[in-house]
Amino acid sequence: MRKLLIVVSFIASFLFIIGCSGQVEENGDFLLYNTGFPFKANETYFIVTKTEWTGDLPVEIDSIELIKNKEETITYKEDGIKYEVYGADPLKTSGVWPESDIGDLKSIENLEIQKEGKIVFKLTLGEDVKEDSNRRVKINYKIDGVGKEKVVDWVTLQELSTELKN
């Protein structure tokens, strides 16, 4: 009887492990490509950046925020940066665009990215924007309806400045 109980326990454990291995835990990262540009104070810029998702399943973006120091939202009053985020045609050329040439923008909410996509950051910069290595991009997204969050380093945001460099 004891041997039968051990065999049944072993088989049950084995089946449990096999059953759990069928569940996919999607891991991946977002990569945001950088762009350099001499930004001026009191101007608005449209930065089109290529983004890559390294996971196997497509993601659906819920929202994108610019943050600093882990969770604080970047604001115009404190940081001199006002922003809006949009999706763009994946064929749009990356770089900094004037408003007259930016073209159609899509809502970032429910934007699907399957490996590559384009995101547009509309940035209005104040008088004294300084470089800040604590700035990050927080992306809230879903995979198969399950909400997730990634905080991404983006050098363009970290080096964003309206200061004159010597």
KAJOQUI-V985531 format. One record per helix or strand of 2 or more residues. SS is the DSSP state (alpha for helix, beta for strand). FROM is the first residue (numbers start at 1). TO is the last residue. Records with the same first field share a line. If there is no record, write none. Layout:
SS = FROM-TO, FROM-TO
//
This chain:
alpha = 2-21, 76-79, 99-101, 155-158
beta = 30-32, 43-53, 59-68, 72-73, 81-88, 95-97, 106-107, 111-113, 116-125, 135-143, 146-152
//
